[in-house]
């Protein structure tokens, strides 16, 4: 990602000193396409997604998973819960 200061330094020599885009690209060690983009846009462009973000694979199964976990929690006996509480508190 290029800074705003670099954009300003690249944009200045072309109209003021009459340098070519290729000369400016060589001077700043940038690709000529990058220099063209810097001249076209006054501020650096942010990143844009190429594709829409995919949903997690487990998303369709979220309700089933929640039901299983809730059923397991209801089936746990009081002795099992007290053992877990004892094991983690000590």
CNS distance restraints for C-alpha pairs under 8 A (distance, minus, plus):
assign (resid   1 and name CA) (resid  44 and name CA) 7.80 0.50 0.50
assign (resid   2 and name CA) (resid   6 and name CA) 6.51 0.50 0.50
assign (resid   2 and name CA) (resid   7 and name CA) 7.34 0.50 0.50
assign (resid   2 and name CA) (resid  44 and name CA) 6.69 0.50 0.50
assign (resid   3 and name CA) (resid   7 and name CA) 6.53 0.50 0.50
assign (resid   3 and name CA) (resid  44 and name CA) 6.94 0.50 0.50
assign (resid   4 and name CA) (resid   8 and name CA) 6.32 0.50 0.50
assign (resid   4 and name CA) (resid  43 and name CA) 6.27 0.50 0.50
assign (resid   4 and name CA) (resid  44 and name CA) 6.49 0.50 0.50
assign (resid   5 and name CA) (resid   9 and name CA) 6.23 0.50 0.50
assign (resid   6 and name CA) (resid  10 and name CA) 6.07 0.50 0.50
assign (resid   7 and name CA) (resid  11 and name CA) 6.09 0.50 0.50
assign (resid   7 and name CA) (resid  38 and name CA) 6.01 0.50 0.50
assign (resid   7 and name CA) (resid  39 and name CA) 8.00 0.50 0.50
assign (resid   7 and name CA) (resid  42 and name CA) 7.19 0.50 0.50
assign (resid   7 and name CA) (resid  43 and name CA) 7.10 0.50 0.50
assign (resid   7 and name CA) (resid  44 and name CA) 7.39 0.50 0.50
assign (resid   8 and name CA) (resid  12 and name CA) 6.18 0.50 0.50
assign (resid   9 and name CA) (resid  13 and name CA) 7.43 0.50 0.50
assign (resid  10 and name CA) (resid  14 and name CA) 7.81 0.50 0.50
assign (resid  10 and name CA) (resid  24 and name CA) 6.86 0.50 0.50
assign (resid  10 and name CA) (resid  28 and name CA) 7.59 0.50 0.50
assign (resid  10 and name CA) (resid  35 and name CA) 7.19 0.50 0.50
assign (resid  10 and name CA) (resid  38 and name CA) 7.38 0.50 0.50
assign (resid  10 and name CA) (resid  39 and name CA) 7.87 0.50 0.50
assign (resid  11 and name CA) (resid  15 and name CA) 7.82 0.50 0.50
assign (resid  11 and name CA) (resid  38 and name CA) 7.14 0.50 0.50
assign (resid  11 and name CA) (resid  39 and name CA) 5.97 0.50 0.50
assign (resid  12 and name CA) (resid  16 and name CA) 6.24 0.50 0.50
assign (resid  13 and name CA) (resid  17 and name CA) 5.02 0.50 0.50
assign (resid  13 and name CA) (resid  18 and name CA) 6.58 0.50 0.50
assign (resid  13 and name CA) (resid  19 and name CA) 6.10 0.50 0.50
assign (resid  13 and name CA) (resid  24 and name CA) 7.41 0.50 0.50
assign (resid  14 and name CA) (resid  18 and name CA) 4.97 0.50 0.50
assign (resid  14 and name CA) (resid  19 and name CA) 4.78 0.50 0.50
assign (resid  14 and name CA) (resid  20 and name CA) 6.23 0.50 0.50
assign (resid  14 and name CA) (resid  21 and name CA) 6.92 0.50 0.50
assign (resid  14 and name CA) (resid  24 and name CA) 7.50 0.50 0.50
assign (resid  15 and name CA) (resid  19 and name CA) 7.39 0.50 0.50
assign (resid  19 and name CA) (resid  23 and name CA) 6.31 0.50 0.50
assign (resid  19 and name CA) (resid  24 and name CA) 6.73 0.50 0.50
assign (resid  20 and name CA) (resid  24 and name CA) 6.37 0.50 0.50
assign (resid  21 and name CA) (resid  25 and name CA) 6.11 0.50 0.50
assign (resid  21 and name CA) (resid  32 and name CA) 6.74 0.50 0.50
assign (resid  21 and name CA) (resid  35 and name CA) 6.73 0.50 0.50
assign (resid  21 and name CA) (resid  36 and name CA) 7.32 0.50 0.50
assign (resid  22 and name CA) (resid  26 and name CA) 6.24 0.50 0.50
assign (resid  22 and name CA) (resid  32 and name CA) 5.92 0.50 0.50
assign (resid  23 and name CA) (resid  27 and name CA) 6.13 0.50 0.50
assign (resid  24 and name CA) (resid  28 and name CA) 6.21 0.50 0.50
assign (resid  24 and name CA) (resid  35 and name CA) 7.56 0.50 0.50
assign (resid  25 and name CA) (resid  29 and name CA) 5.63 0.50 0.50
assign (resid  25 and name CA) (resid  30 and name CA) 4.85 0.50 0.50
assign (resid  25 and name CA) (resid  31 and name CA) 5.88 0.50 0.50
assign (resid  25 and name CA) (resid  32 and name CA) 5.38 0.50 0.50
assign (resid  25 and name CA) (resid  35 and name CA) 6.12 0.50 0.50
assign (resid  26 and name CA) (resid  30 and name CA) 6.52 0.50 0.50
assign (resid  26 and name CA) (resid  31 and name CA) 7.93 0.50 0.50
assign (resid  30 and name CA) (resid  34 and name CA) 6.38 0.50 0.50
assign (resid  30 and name CA) (resid  35 and name CA) 6.81 0.50 0.50
assign (resid  31 and name CA) (resid  35 and name CA) 6.54 0.50 0.50
assign (resid  32 and name CA) (resid  36 and name CA) 6.23 0.50 0.50
assign (resid  33 and name CA) (resid  37 and name CA) 6.25 0.50 0.50
assign (resid  34 and name CA) (resid  38 and name CA) 6.15 0.50 0.50
assign (resid  35 and name CA) (resid  39 and name CA) 6.22 0.50 0.50
assign (resid  36 and name CA) (resid  40 and name CA) 6.19 0.50 0.50
assign (resid  37 and name CA) (resid  41 and name CA) 6.17 0.50 0.50
assign (resid  38 and name CA) (resid  42 and name CA) 6.67 0.50 0.50
assign (resid  38 and name CA) (resid  43 and name CA) 7.74 0.50 0.50
assign (resid  38 and name CA) (resid  44 and name CA) 7.45 0.50 0.50
assign (resid  41 and name CA) (resid  45 and name CA) 7.69 0.50 0.50
assign (resid  55 and name CA) (resid  59 and name CA) 6.84 0.50 0.50
assign (resid  58 and name CA) (resid  62 and name CA) 6.20 0.50 0.50
assign (resid  61 and name CA) (resid  65 and name CA) 6.25 0.50 0.50
assign (resid  62 and name CA) (resid  66 and name CA) 6.16 0.50 0.50
assign (resid  63 and name CA) (resid  67 and name CA) 6.23 0.50 0.50
assign (resid  64 and name CA) (resid  68 and name CA) 6.30 0.50 0.50
assign (resid  65 and name CA) (resid  69 and name CA) 6.22 0.50 0.50
assign (resid  66 and name CA) (resid  70 and name CA) 6.09 0.50 0.50
assign (resid  67 and name CA) (resid  71 and name CA) 6.09 0.50 0.50
assign (resid  68 and name CA) (resid  72 and name CA) 6.19 0.50 0.50
assign (resid  69 and name CA) (resid  73 and name CA) 6.22 0.50 0.50
assign (resid  70 and name CA) (resid  74 and name CA) 6.32 0.50 0.50
assign (resid  71 and name CA) (resid  75 and name CA) 6.25 0.50 0.50
assign (resid  72 and name CA) (resid  76 and name CA) 6.31 0.50 0.50
assign (resid  76 and name CA) (resid  80 and name CA) 6.36 0.50 0.50
assign (resid  76 and name CA) (resid  81 and name CA) 6.79 0.50 0.50
assign (resid  77 and name CA) (resid  81 and name CA) 6.35 0.50 0.50
assign (resid  78 and name CA) (resid  82 and name CA) 6.09 0.50 0.50
assign (resid  79 and name CA) (resid  83 and name CA) 6.09 0.50 0.50
assign (resid  80 and name CA) (resid  84 and name CA) 6.27 0.50 0.50
assign (resid  81 and name CA) (resid  85 and name CA) 6.17 0.50 0.50
assign (resid  82 and name CA) (resid  86 and name CA) 6.02 0.50 0.50
assign (resid  83 and name CA) (resid  87 and name CA) 5.98 0.50 0.50
assign (resid  84 and name CA) (resid  88 and name CA) 6.21 0.50 0.50
assign (resid  85 and name CA) (resid  89 and name CA) 6.00 0.50 0.50
assign (resid  86 and name CA) (resid  90 and name CA) 6.24 0.50 0.50
